[in-house]
Amino acid sequence: MSLDELQHGPARAADAAEAAGAAESAGAAESAGAAESAEAAEASEAPAKSPRRTGGGWAALRPLLLRMHFYAGLLIAPFLFLAAATGLLYAGSWQAERILYSHELTVDSVGERAVPLGTQVKAAKAAAPEGKVLGVWPAPEADATTRVIMEKPGLGEGKTLTVFVDPYTTEVRGQLTTSGDALPLRAWLSEFHASLQLGEFGRNYSELAASWLWVVALGGLALWIGRRRTRKADLVVPDRKATGRRKTLSWHGTVGLWATVGLVGLSVTGLTWSNYAGENIGQLQDRLGGATPSVAAKLNPGAAAGADGGDEHAGHVMTDGMEMPPPAPVTDIGIDKAVDAARAAGVTESLRVTLPAKGKGYVIKENDKTLPVHLDSVAVDPADGRVMDTLRFADYPLLAQLTRFGIDLHMGLTFGLANQIALAALAVAVMFLIVWGYRMWWMRRPTKEDRRSVGRAQPRGAWRKLPATVLLPLACATAVVGWFVPLLGLSLVAFLVIDLAAGFAARRRGANAAA
């Protein structure tokens, strides 16, 4: 993401007084000799004085990008900074979780053979008799504990009780309230990153940040690449000889350049979790045939009739005219035989077992999300251990596979520790980019002596200079994106309304002064 040239607006103002004030400010910020050469170079780059301004395309689009980038960086940056700071904390939560909950997650010593899962579940139920067992996650490593997932009265929505059992001795190592696979620390940090612990209303902050992140990143990238420079190396490497504002801009632009791909990826994957844009993304994915499939675990005694198309209610029974699901099986082979059947079907890595619910069989899934991923799943009939359905990750639609990879990259899972370090580096880069952007904005204030003054934006009316062949497609694309990503569209409309009101007020002041 690049907040490139937040402070460039004054240098490109048509007003000669503004340009002079900007030059005076930059001169005060740097040494006298460096300032003169810097401002001379800046003047040579200013679109208002460049021959490229007379053409179309980029020369006409650049002032509009500058103004959009300025306001987006200025007003959305606080939300981006919060998202980056909380994301940095979440990136480190995986390692912190292993340290903080090492007693629950690991065993004291590795035994020769694990006791049956059924015995481990009994030990967990004895430790938490008020809980109802929903699933079991067998120990994925030799020194890890087995997790028994329970539903317990009084827990919040989406919360479960997890009992950690030593698979060799059935010693209960502890009990924790969890959200999915997240233990309390990571669950809290995840919610803090998503909503600042403010509930559904707070989720709007993260969606607003994700909605604008890709816009600011790509806009800054275009501005940085389109900038005139004497050395090509200055595009990708900070200029160490630069001083003052130019030095800050050099670091801002080059770091933003290198971070752009990662930031756009974080923006897109982050939007998949959002309230409004996320719903639109899900609907689009479904229409394109990219919905994530699930293994068929429904018990269906009438499967043969249904296969012939003779009974649309196959697998159901009728009671008093009402359609009811089939009853739960009388016999249950037990979790150990169900897991054996899954392993025989090739589902072997980091297993997660969901116990049979009414009308359904065992669902046994792999959950190894590091490359190469193991995400196959099977459904097992609890009556006889028959594998009713098998779903391979290789058979997922391409869009579903890409969504899975994107989400896991966002969470720091795909490449393990290296993934988490990369996320932390991106978060730090965002925070530095924002600080540099605000610093450049401050350094470009026209009057250094007046500490209340700040840098001004690119003058209004840049869109009127766009040729119709650029303006109309741009307006249509903006409308479509604004509808698809609602918080982006609404905030953009708010910017435009505020900007129009400010312009109207400025014209009235000018008219009154002239009168």
N, C-alpha and C positions, 0 to 999 in steps of 0.2 A: 504494500500500500504506500502510496506517495502522496503527501500533502504538498506536492511540489509547487513552489512559487506562490505560497499564500501571500507573500509579501511582494509579489511581482506586479500586482495591480497598479500601484502608484506610478511605477516606472512607465506604464503603458497608458496612462491617462492622457486624454487629448488636451486637458487643461495644462497650459504651460506652467502655471504656478504650482500645480501638484508635482509636475516633473522636477521642477527646481527644488521643491521641498524635499522630495525623495532623495535627490542627489545630495542635498545638504545633510540629510540624516545619515546616509551611507558614509559620507565623508567623515562625519563625527565618529562613527562607529569603528573606522579603520584608521590606519596611519595616513598622513596626508598624501604621500606619494602613491601608496597602494590604492587609496580611495579614488584618486584621479584616474588611474588606469582602469580600475574596476568599473567606475561609472561610465568611462568612455566605451568600454566593452559592452556594458549593459545597454547603453544608448544604441550601439550598433545592432543589438539583438532585438530591440523593442519593435514589436510588430507595427506600431503606428508609423515608424520611420523606415520600415523594411520594404523593399520592392515587392516582396511576396504578398504584402497586404492587398495589392491591386488585383491579385489573382483570386481564384476561388478555392474550394476544397479546404485544405488544412489551414491556409492563411486566414480564411474567414472563420473557420471553426475554432481556432485556438483561443481567441478572446472569450468565447462562450464557455469553453472548457475551463479557462482560468477563473472565470467568475463562479461557475458551478463548483469547482474544486476548492475555491476559497471558502465559500459559505458552507459547503459540506464538511470540509475539514474543521472549520471554526466551530460549527454548531453540533456536529455529530461526534467530533473527536472525544468529548467526555464519555459518551456511551461506549465508544470503541476502547478507550483506556480502561474503563471498568471491565469490559468483556475480556481484554487482554490480561489484566491483573488477576481476575478470578480464574481465567483459563490457565495462567501460570501456576496458580495454587493447585488446580486440578491435575495438571500434568505431573506434579510431584506427589500426588496422593497415592499413586500405585506403590511407590517405594515406601512411603510413610505408612501405608496400610500394613505392609509386610513386617515392618518394625514394631508398630504399635500393637498389632494383634498377633504377634508371633506365637504366643502361647496357645491361642485358639487355632491357628492355622497349621501348626506343625506338631509333631510327636516328639517325645523325649528320646526314644530310640526306635529304630526300625526292626520289626520282628521278622521271623522267617516266613510267616504266612498270615494273611488277613483273615479274620473270622468272617463268616457269612454276613452279607448285608442285612439280612433279616434280623440277625442277632444285634447288629449295630443299631438298627431302627428301634428294637425293643429297649435298648439302653437309653436311647434318646427320649422315647415316650415315658420311660420311668422317671427321667429327669425333668420332663415338662408334661405332666399328665393332662394339663388343661389344653394342650395343643393338639390340632388335627394334622396328621402328616399329609403333605401335598406332594412332596417329591424328595428324592435322594440324589446327592451328587457324590458318587464314590471318589475316594482319594485319587487325584490325578497323578500324584507323584508318590514315591516310596515313603517320603518323610512327611507327607501331608495328611491332614485329617479328613474324615468324611463329613459332609454337611447334610444334615437332615432338616428339610425346610418344612415349617409348620405354619398353619393358620391359627392365630390366637385371638380371642376376644379382646377388644380394647386397643388394638394396634390401629394406626392410621391407615388411610387408603393407600394401597400399593406397598404396605409394609408386611413383612413376615418375620417369624421367629426362626432363627437358625441355630441349631444345636450342633456343636462340633464334637465328633466322636473319634477317639483313637481306634483305627481299624484293626489294630493288633490286640488290644486289651479291652476294648469297649469303654475305656475311661472317657467320661464326658469332660472335655477340655474347656467348655464354656458355652454361654448362650448370648447371642447378640440380636438386636433388631436390625433387619437388613432391608434394602430395597433392591430387588433383583439380585445381582451378584455383588453389589456394593455394600461394604461394611459401614458402620456409622460415620466414620470420618469422611470417606469418599462420597457417601450418599449426601452428607451435608454440603460438601464442597461442590458437588454436582448441581444441587439445587441452588446454591449460592451463585454459581456461574450462570445458571439458566434464568434465575428470577430474583437474585439478591435476597432470597428467603422472604419474598413479598407475595408469594402465591401466584395465581393466574395473572393478576394485574402486573406483577413484576416481570413476567415473561415478555411483556411488550418491549422492555429495555433491550433484552438480548436479541429480539427479532428486529428491532430498529437498527441495532448495530450490525447484525448480519446482513440486513437488507442494503445498507449503504457501503459495507466494507468493499464489496467487489466493484462498486461504482467509483469510489475514491481511489482504489488501487489501480484500476485500469485507466481512469482519467489521469492520474499522476504519472503512470507509465507512459502514456501518449505524450504528455507534456515534457517529460524528461527526455524521451527519445527524439522528439521534434525540436529540442533546444539546440541552437547553434553552439558549436564548440570548436576550438582550434586543434585539440588533440582527441583522437578517437578513444584513447584509453580512459579519458575522463568520464565516458559513458558508464563504465563498469567498475572503475576504481576511484575512490575519493581523491580529490586533488589536494595533496599535502602542502602545496605551496600557497594555496588560497588562504585568505585571512577574513576575519569578520563574518559578515552575512554570507559571503560566497563560500566560505569553508563549511558553514552549517548547511547551506543548500547542497553542496557537493556530497556530504555524508547522507543527507536526507534523500537525495535522488538515487544514489548508488545502492544504499541499503534497501530502499523501496523497490528498486529494480530487481534485486536478487530475491526479495521476499514475495513478489507479486503472485507467482504461481501458487505458493503455499497459502497466501491470504485469500485468493479467489476460491481455492479448494475449501478452506475453512468456512468461507461465507456460504457457499453452495450447500455443503453438508450440514452446516448449522441451521440453514433454513428448513431442512427436512424435518426438524424437531419443532418448528415454530407453529403457533396456533393458526395463523391465517395463510401465509405463504405455504406452510407445510401441508395444509389441507389441499391447496391447489396442486402442489407437486404430487401428492398421493393420487389425486384424481387423474392427473395427466399420465402418471406412470401406469395406472390401471388401464387407461384407454389405449396406451401403446403396448399393452400386453406384457408389462414388466412387473406386475405384482409379485410379491414374494410368496411362493407356494408353501403349503404345509402338508405334512404327512396325514393321510386319512386314517384316523384311529377309531372311527365310529363302528360299533358292533352292529352287524347287519345280518340277522338270521335269514332274511329273505333275499339274500344277494343273488341267488340263482334266478328267481323270478324277475328281479329288477334288471338283471343283465339282459334278459330277453325283451325287456320293455313292456312286460305284461302287468306290472304293478308299480305305480308311481309312489305308493306308500310302503314299498319294501323296507323292512328294518324297523317298522313301527307297528304298534298294536292300537286298537281302538277301544276306548273305555267311555261308555255313555255318550258315544258320538264324538268324543274328543280324541285327537291324535296324540299319542303318548310315546315317548322314546322307549326302546326295549329295556327290559329290566336288567339290573346288574347281574353278572354271572354268579351262579351258586358256588362254583369252585374257582380257586385262584391258585395258579401254580407257584406264586411267590416271586418276590423281586429277584432272587438270585437266578432262577431259571429263565426269567424274562431277560435279564442282562446277558445270560449265556446265549440265548437265541439271537440277541442283537449283535453280540460279538461274532457269532457264526455268520451273520449276514454282512460283516465287514464294518460295523459301527463299533469302534474300539477306543477312540481318543477322547479323553476329558469328558466322560459321559455325564449326562443329566437325565435322570429318570423321573418322569411324572407318573404318579400312581393312577390306577384306573379310577375314573369318575363314573357316574351313572351313565350307562349306555356307551362307554368308551373303554378302550384297552390301554395297555401301557404305551407311553410315548417315550422313546429313548433317543436322545439326540447327542451328537458330538458338539463340543463347544471350544474347539481349539482354533482360535482366530488368528494366530500368528502364521506367517507363510512357511511352508505350504499349509493352507487352511484344511481343517477337517470339520465339516459341517453337515455330514450326512445324518439321516434320521430314519427310524423304523417305528412301526406300530405293531405291538405284539398282543395276540389274543390271550387274555389271562386264563381262559379255560383250558387251553391245550398247548400254549407256547408257540402257536403258529404265527409266522410273520405275515401280518395282513397287508402291509404296504411298506414300500421302501422309497425314500426320496434322497437322491444324490445331489450334492451341491453343483456338480457338473451339469445337471439337468435344469438348474434354475435358468429363467430367461436372462439374457445378457444385462438388461437394465437392473434386474434384481441383484445380480452378482456385483455390478458396479456400485449399487446403493450400499450393499453390505460392506464392500471394501472401503467406500468413502466414509461411512459411519465409523468403522473400526479405526481407520487412519485418524479421524477427528478425535477419537477417544484414546489414541495412543496404544492400540493393541497390535496392529498388523506387523510391525517390526520390533515390538517389545521395547526395551530400554532405548534403543536408537530412535524409535518413533516418539517416545516421551521427551527425549532431549531435543528433537527437532521442534516439537510443539512448544517447548519452553523457550527455545531460541526465537521462534516466530512471535511469541507473546512479548518477549523483551524487545524485539525489533519494532513491534507496533508502538510500544510505550515510548521508545526513543524517537520514532518518527513523529509522534504527536508532540513530544517536547520540543523537538527541532522545529516543527511547523509553527508552534506558538512563539518560539524564540525568534524565528525569522519575521513573523508578523509584528512582533514588538520592535525589532530592529529596523523595520521599514517605516516606523512612524515618522511623519513629516517634520515634527518639531521635537527634538530631543529634550529641550528644556521643559516642555510641558509633558509631565509624566502621565497625564490623563489621555494624551493622544495615542492613537494606534494606527496600524497600517490600514490603508483603504483598499477596497476591492477593485477589480476591473470595472471600468465605467459601464453603466447600463446601456441597453440597446444593441448588445453584440449580436443577438439573434437576427436583427433586421439586416445585418450585413451578409447573412448567409444566402447563397443562391437557392432558388426554389427547389432545385434538384437535390439539395442537401437538407433543406429545412423540412420539407414535407415527409420524407422517409424518417428523419430524426424524430419529428413530432409523433408520427404513427408508432414508431418503435417505443418511444417514451410512454405513450398512452397504454400500449399493450403490456409493457413491463410493469407500469404503475398499477394496472389492474391485477396482474398476476402476483405481484409482491405488494400487497395493499399498504403496509406501513411506509414503504418507499414512496408510493404514489401520494398518499395523504400528506406526508411530511414535505414532499416536493411542492405540492399545491400550497401548503402553509408558507413555505419559503417565498413562493411567487407572490402570494397575497401580501406578505409583510414587505417584500421588496417593492411592490407596486405602491403600497401605502407610503413607504419611506420616500420613493421617488416623487410622488404627488406632493408630499409635505415639503420636500426640498424645492420643487418648482414654485410652490406658493411663497416660500420664504424668499426665493430669488425675485419673484414678481413684486413682493412687498418692498424689498430692498431697492429695486429699480424705481418703484413709484416714489 
